[in-house]
Amino acid sequence: MSTAKDIITELEAAGNTGDAIFLQRFFKTGPGEYGEGDRFLGIRVPKTRQIAAKYQKDLGIDDIEKLLANKWHEVRQAALFIMVGQYKKADTKYQSQLYDLYLKQIGKGINNWDLVDVTCPRIVGAYLSGKSHDRLYELAKGSLWQKRVSIISTFYFLSYDDNPIDTYNLAEVLVCEQHDLLQKAVGWALREMGKRDGQLLRQFLDKYAATMPRTALRYSLEKMATAEKQYYMAMK
């Protein structure tokens, strides 16, 4: 039976000092930056996924929680990859446990955009599919990472439920956010919503293009025709 210690040992052995320096800069870990204080072993995502896959079947939720409390970014990332893999094959009870653990760790073990983006739709969004989505609106009133989880989780609904309304509504809640990571998240979510319902995206832009942050607007327009992009950018 694998343990948290086993995967930590393997990940630490796979680290690369040069890559660690690069990743700490890339993920803004300096004083006052959004990833302040985070520490990297220097492992690229494909390798972290490969190592995580080896432990996915055997690792229990108590060991996963230990990994999420680890100081190394890649250890926490591996824990989240394991959670996503386990969630797909888990029974309802264990899915609920994984969901609860995920929410508990937002802003703690889950404390950067890469950790949020590839995992929250497959756990938070998947768990809330077919249930009340009120929890997403509660998260949208919280911290930076809670807010990002709230809207990125709706990608699951766009992919599997074909229902864009929560993306629209949460974008309305977050449309005036000033943090760059939230502006990008809102714009990205609107762009994906527009792939499902172009008219709904135009409805949002007709209402908010003149006042929403330029970064969010630019991201939301990426898949639109040039003439429409120019029309909405001219509203700024």
N, C-alpha and C positions, 0 to 999 in steps of 0.2 A: 504493500500500500504506500503510495507516494505521500510526501509531506511537503509543507511549505518550505522547509529547510532544503529539501532536495532541489526544488526548482530555483530557489535563490542561489544556491551553490552553482548550478549550471549557468544561470544568467550572469553571475559575477565573473565566471570564467570566460564568458563570451564577450566581455566588454572591450572597448577600444578607446584609449585615452584621447586620441585625436578627434574621433567622432563625438566623444563626450563634450569636448570643448565647443565643437560646432553646434551640437544640439542645445547646449545651455544658452548659447547666444540666440539661436533660431527661435527657441521657445520663451524668450524674454524672462530670464531668471534673475536679472540684476535688481538692485534696490529700487523699489517703487514700481517695478514692472509687474505685469499680471501673473507671471510665473515665479515671482520672487522666492528665492531659496530652494527651488526644486533642484534635484541632483540627478545626473545621468551617468549611466554606465558606459554609454556609447555603443548601443546596439540598434541596428536598423530594423524597421518594422517587420520585414519578411522573416528575419531570423528570430525575432521575439515571437512571432506567430508560430513558427516551426517548433520552438521549445515549448510554448504553451500547449500545443496540440498533443505533445507527448504525455502531458499530465492531466488533460481534460477529463478523461474517463474516471480516474481514481481520486482526484482531489476533492475533499469534502468542504462544506461551506465554512466551517471553522478555520480551515487552512486558507481558504480564499480570503477571508476577512483579515487574517494575519498578513497576507500578501498586500492587501490594500492599505495596510498601516505601515508598509515598508518605506524607507527613505528614498529608494531608487525608483525613478520614474518608470523604467522598463519593467520592474517587478510588478508595479501596480497595473501597468498596461497588460502584462501577461495574465494577471488575475482577471481583468475585464474580458480579454479574449476567451478565457476559460469559461467565464460566466455566460457569455453569448453562446458558446458552443454547447454548454450544458442546458441552457434555457430551451433550445430548440427540441431537445429530446426528453425534457423533464415532465413529470406529472404536475397537475395543477398546484398541489401543495408546495412542491419544491420551486416552481416558478414564482409563487408568491413570496417565498423566502428570498429568492434572488432579487426580486423587485424591491422588497423592503431593504435589503442590504444595499442595493444601488442607491436608493434615495438617502439612506443614512450616510453614505460616503460622499455625496455631492459637496464639494468644497473642502473635503478632507483628502481621501485617497484619489478622488476624481477632481482634479484641480488644474486641468489644462484642456484646450480645445480639442486636441487630438484624442484625448481620453474620452471626451464627451461624444464627439461626432460619429465615431465608428461603432459606438456601443448603445447609446440611449434609444435610438429607434428600435433596436432589436430586443431591448429589455423593457424599458418604460413604455414605448409606443406599443410593443407587442402585448404587454400585459394589460394595457388600458383599452385595447381594441375590443369593441363590443361591450365596454363598461362605461361608466361615467368618466368624463374627461376633466372633471373639476380640479383634480390634482395638478394638472398642467397650468391652470390659471392661478392656483396658489403659488406654484413655483415661479411663475412670471412676475410675482411681487417680491421675490427674494433676492439672493445674491447674484453676482455676475454669472456664476456657473449654473445656478438654478434656473436663471432666465434663459440661458443658452440651451439647457436640457429641455425646457418647456417647449420651445419652438422646433428644435431639431428632432424631438421625439415624434412630431407630426409627420415626418417623412415616412414613417411606417404606414400611416393612414393613407397617404398619397400613393404609396406603392401597392398596398393590399386591399384597402377599403374603398379606394377611388373617391374619397370624401375630403374635399379641400377646405371645408368651412372652418375647422379649428386652426388651420394654418392662417387663414384670413383673419380670424378673430384675434389670435395671439400676435400676429403682425401689427394689428391695430393697437394692442396693449403696449407693444415694445417699439413702435415706430419712431418715437422721439428719443430713444436711448442714445446717449452720447458716446458710450464706449465703442471703440472700433470693432471689437469682437462681436458685439451685439448688432451693430449696423450691418456687418457682413452676414451674420446669421439671418437677420430679417430679410435682407436682399436675396440671399441664397434660397431661403424658404419660399419667398414670393416667386422667384424664377421657376422653382420646381412645381409650385402650384399652377403657374401659368402653362406648364406643359400639359396639365390635366384639364385646365379650364382657362383658356385665354381671355374670355370675356370677364371672368371674375378678377383676373389680374388687372385688366384695363379699368374695371370699376374701382379697384383699390387705388390705382395710379391717378385716375381722374380726381379722386378725393384728396390724395396725400402727396402727389409728386411735387407740388410747389413748396411744401413745408418739410418733407422728410429729409434726413441727412443725405448728402450727395452720394456717400459710399453705398448706403442701402439702395438708393435709386439706381445707381449704376449697375450693381449686381443684379437687381431685379429685371433689368432690361436686356441682359446678355443674349437671350434667345429670341428677342423680338426683331422684326424687320428694321432696316436702317431708318426708314422714314418715321416709324413709330418711336424709335429711340430718340431721334432728333426732336420730335414733337414733345415728348415728355421731359427731356433734358432742358428744353427751352422754357419750360414752366418754372424752373428754378429762378 
